[in-house]
């Protein structure tokens, strides 16, 4: 009993999607169904806008993700960019290129994932576009949020001496992807948790807000490409370097205990990517204040004047730390995950 | 001397794109290069947001469009949605899925088309995403604009007795597409003009603003799917019907004179699509005021209480008018053009 999208047509499909989203709200007096959505921001707010595209075969594999999780993740990776600016998410637009292989139920399930994630973080679906795609499922999400004027945390404010923090744990998502690709079933609860972190990441919205409002964070980014890459972005845009301590890396007990992984836990943490945790810097004298914010952050290193990145091992050896995360278009780049 | 994107990498490509766009402006204090763009609207404005996806092989064919025109059109179709709400365009985000066949020069040329079009209509590129696509070139554009609060023209305000207007001429773009597909060269200036209208449509931003500010327009939509389809959207959302007069249809002299077309000019005008003209309604007693706005609009019919659409021929015969424009996912739908 799978309904083909051609049985419903484009406008029938839009009508279905409209039902899963709200047609209009106080903040979105005109939602899905007109030429453009009409949206209200708080007076004097700064608008935040970000967009991310996910393509089947490049960012995800329909053999290893269900449609609900894919919808959730498509929203979550964009919400994470709003979190990294310290903003409040408000509105979401989704453009989908839908291949003939997907059914109406698939698309409905995808949108259930999107709207469930949005709702959990205070945002609403207000518009989009649907079209036919010859082969791959293509997802493009735009997230709009807001922040107080002059209160946004960019990537460019890190200063020498600042401590480097990261929320949550690192490496779980990349380990989950490896387990998924190897066909691991999630009977083992540890494996299940790593896979869940890969399929349904949690954007750190509340943490980003607290850090922004505190006024003591000098730079922030979300960990999407991998810690070494994303810290590289902060260093480059701030004109500084960094020293990271291997033994400070926050590793989950699941990542430490699952022994079917091909690489050491530290490697997943340093270059795995897709953790969607917040990586931020703050002056060293503010450490107690940061800890009092209860954002589950760990100090993993310090910003240096010297413009290079290093990893200090448990035994005190110093190694250069190269950005090792994911970058599109690199030769020999392996595929298979979203960022 | 074509540079492959893999020689440059994702971050190198983003740096190139950033150079074609402005890094920050008064209205966009944080543009390309951070987690999200930070944008300022006029105090008390309503934010307008719209998104459109274009996929190679579905919406365009790289054999019949150059990259500059494709960039222009990707921006223009989204600008047209802002025009249809009576808004001022402000900010643009582009997400691209780039196949291995495209070079750095291709993408640079694409962005030159995007930014040339944006600049002409007062908007700036503030962010986006680039990723690898296995086969098709995928383009997703989000346009943000603004309008005075409580001043937006939706699709749902048409009233029985209102006159139906359309700006410019209809059918040129669809005729241009047919000529392109048939391999017509643009030596004939008439053919060239029709093809240009297809490849580089002009969004009716100034016209939309004038119509909005006038306060006498009851509903508006842009002609993207085709007149009969788009008028159908107004009728459905307003709960009314329409009568359209065949001999009032604004046809360009190029469309009337090119005789290598397979279908009559009227047919292109009624169901061709992609004209990106503004279709709107206004009370009959306001006709002189509408004409004084100088938006190059033609009266093509009237809104009726009866909820169906009819075409009145030159000789006075009345035929049912079915929505005949483009709809994605319809069985047997021919491909090859953007909307």
Boltz contact constraints between the chains, C-beta under 6 A:
constraints:
  - contact:
      token1: [A, 5]
      token2: [B, 329]
      max_distance: 6.0
  - contact:
      token1: [A, 6]
      token2: [B, 329]
      max_distance: 6.0
  - contact:
      token1: [A, 6]
      token2: [B, 331]
      max_distance: 6.0
  - contact:
      token1: [A, 9]
      token2: [B, 327]
      max_distance: 6.0
  - contact:
      token1: [A, 9]
      token2: [B, 329]
      max_distance: 6.0
  - contact:
      token1: [A, 9]
      token2: [B, 330]
      max_distance: 6.0
  - contact:
      token1: [A, 10]
      token2: [B, 327]
      max_distance: 6.0
  - contact:
      token1: [A, 10]
      token2: [B, 328]
      max_distance: 6.0
  - contact:
      token1: [A, 10]
      token2: [B, 329]
      max_distance: 6.0
  - contact:
      token1: [A, 34]
      token2: [B, 154]
      max_distance: 6.0
  - contact:
      token1: [A, 34]
      token2: [B, 155]
      max_distance: 6.0
  - contact:
      token1: [A, 35]
      token2: [B, 81]
      max_distance: 6.0
  - contact:
      token1: [A, 35]
      token2: [B, 84]
      max_distance: 6.0
  - contact:
      token1: [A, 35]
      token2: [B, 85]
      max_distance: 6.0
  - contact:
      token1: [A, 36]
      token2: [B, 48]
      max_distance: 6.0
  - contact:
      token1: [A, 36]
      token2: [B, 49]
      max_distance: 6.0
  - contact:
      token1: [A, 36]
      token2: [B, 50]
      max_distance: 6.0
  - contact:
      token1: [A, 36]
      token2: [B, 81]
      max_distance: 6.0
  - contact:
      token1: [A, 36]
      token2: [B, 82]
      max_distance: 6.0
  - contact:
      token1: [A, 36]
      token2: [B, 85]
      max_distance: 6.0
  - contact:
      token1: [A, 37]
      token2: [B, 49]
      max_distance: 6.0
  - contact:
      token1: [A, 38]
      token2: [B, 46]
      max_distance: 6.0
  - contact:
      token1: [A, 38]
      token2: [B, 48]
      max_distance: 6.0
  - contact:
      token1: [A, 38]
      token2: [B, 152]
      max_distance: 6.0
  - contact:
      token1: [A, 39]
      token2: [B, 47]
      max_distance: 6.0
  - contact:
      token1: [A, 46]
      token2: [B, 38]
      max_distance: 6.0
  - contact:
      token1: [A, 47]
      token2: [B, 39]
      max_distance: 6.0
  - contact:
      token1: [A, 48]
      token2: [B, 36]
      max_distance: 6.0
  - contact:
      token1: [A, 48]
      token2: [B, 38]
      max_distance: 6.0
  - contact:
      token1: [A, 49]
      token2: [B, 36]
      max_distance: 6.0
  - contact:
      token1: [A, 49]
      token2: [B, 37]
      max_distance: 6.0
  - contact:
      token1: [A, 49]
      token2: [B, 93]
      max_distance: 6.0
  - contact:
      token1: [A, 50]
      token2: [B, 36]
      max_distance: 6.0
  - contact:
      token1: [A, 51]
      token2: [B, 93]
      max_distance: 6.0
  - contact:
      token1: [A, 51]
      token2: [B, 95]
      max_distance: 6.0
  - contact:
      token1: [A, 51]
      token2: [B, 128]
      max_distance: 6.0
  - contact:
      token1: [A, 51]
      token2: [B, 129]
      max_distance: 6.0
  - contact:
      token1: [A, 51]
      token2: [B, 142]
      max_distance: 6.0
  - contact:
      token1: [A, 52]
      token2: [B, 129]
      max_distance: 6.0
  - contact:
      token1: [A, 53]
      token2: [B, 95]
      max_distance: 6.0
  - contact:
      token1: [A, 53]
      token2: [B, 97]
      max_distance: 6.0
  - contact:
      token1: [A, 53]
      token2: [B, 129]
      max_distance: 6.0
  - contact:
      token1: [A, 53]
      token2: [B, 131]
      max_distance: 6.0
  - contact:
      token1: [A, 55]
      token2: [B, 97]
      max_distance: 6.0
  - contact:
      token1: [A, 55]
      token2: [B, 133]
      max_distance: 6.0
  - contact:
      token1: [A, 57]
      token2: [B, 134]
      max_distance: 6.0
  - contact:
      token1: [A, 58]
      token2: [B, 132]
      max_distance: 6.0
  - contact:
      token1: [A, 81]
      token2: [B, 35]
      max_distance: 6.0
  - contact:
      token1: [A, 81]
      token2: [B, 36]
      max_distance: 6.0
  - contact:
      token1: [A, 82]
      token2: [B, 36]
      max_distance: 6.0
  - contact:
      token1: [A, 84]
      token2: [B, 35]
      max_distance: 6.0
  - contact:
      token1: [A, 85]
      token2: [B, 35]
      max_distance: 6.0
  - contact:
      token1: [A, 85]
      token2: [B, 36]
      max_distance: 6.0
  - contact:
      token1: [A, 93]
      token2: [B, 49]
      max_distance: 6.0
  - contact:
      token1: [A, 93]
      token2: [B, 51]
      max_distance: 6.0
  - contact:
      token1: [A, 95]
      token2: [B, 51]
      max_distance: 6.0
  - contact:
      token1: [A, 95]
      token2: [B, 53]
      max_distance: 6.0
  - contact:
      token1: [A, 95]
      token2: [B, 140]
      max_distance: 6.0
  - contact:
      token1: [A, 97]
      token2: [B, 53]
      max_distance: 6.0
  - contact:
      token1: [A, 97]
      token2: [B, 55]
      max_distance: 6.0
  - contact:
      token1: [A, 128]
      token2: [B, 51]
      max_distance: 6.0
  - contact:
      token1: [A, 129]
      token2: [B, 51]
      max_distance: 6.0
  - contact:
      token1: [A, 129]
      token2: [B, 52]
      max_distance: 6.0
  - contact:
      token1: [A, 129]
      token2: [B, 53]
      max_distance: 6.0
  - contact:
      token1: [A, 131]
      token2: [B, 53]
      max_distance: 6.0
  - contact:
      token1: [A, 131]
      token2: [B, 328]
      max_distance: 6.0
  - contact:
      token1: [A, 132]
      token2: [B, 58]
      max_distance: 6.0
  - contact:
      token1: [A, 132]
      token2: [B, 328]
      max_distance: 6.0
  - contact:
      token1: [A, 132]
      token2: [B, 329]
      max_distance: 6.0
  - contact:
      token1: [A, 133]
      token2: [B, 55]
      max_distance: 6.0
  - contact:
      token1: [A, 134]
      token2: [B, 57]
      max_distance: 6.0
  - contact:
      token1: [A, 138]
      token2: [B, 138]
      max_distance: 6.0
  - contact:
      token1: [A, 140]
      token2: [B, 95]
      max_distance: 6.0
  - contact:
      token1: [A, 140]
      token2: [B, 140]
      max_distance: 6.0
  - contact:
      token1: [A, 142]
      token2: [B, 51]
      max_distance: 6.0
  - contact:
      token1: [A, 142]
      token2: [B, 142]
      max_distance: 6.0
  - contact:
      token1: [A, 152]
      token2: [B, 38]
      max_distance: 6.0
  - contact:
      token1: [A, 154]
      token2: [B, 34]
      max_distance: 6.0
  - contact:
      token1: [A, 155]
      token2: [B, 34]
      max_distance: 6.0
  - contact:
      token1: [A, 327]
      token2: [B, 9]
      max_distance: 6.0
  - contact:
      token1: [A, 327]
      token2: [B, 10]
      max_distance: 6.0
  - contact:
      token1: [A, 328]
      token2: [B, 10]
      max_distance: 6.0
  - contact:
      token1: [A, 328]
      token2: [B, 131]
      max_distance: 6.0
  - contact:
      token1: [A, 328]
      token2: [B, 132]
      max_distance: 6.0
  - contact:
      token1: [A, 329]
      token2: [B, 5]
      max_distance: 6.0
  - contact:
      token1: [A, 329]
      token2: [B, 6]
      max_distance: 6.0
  - contact:
      token1: [A, 329]
      token2: [B, 9]
      max_distance: 6.0
  - contact:
      token1: [A, 329]
      token2: [B, 10]
      max_distance: 6.0
  - contact:
      token1: [A, 329]
      token2: [B, 132]
      max_distance: 6.0
  - contact:
      token1: [A, 330]
      token2: [B, 9]
      max_distance: 6.0
  - contact:
      token1: [A, 331]
      token2: [B, 6]
      max_distance: 6.0
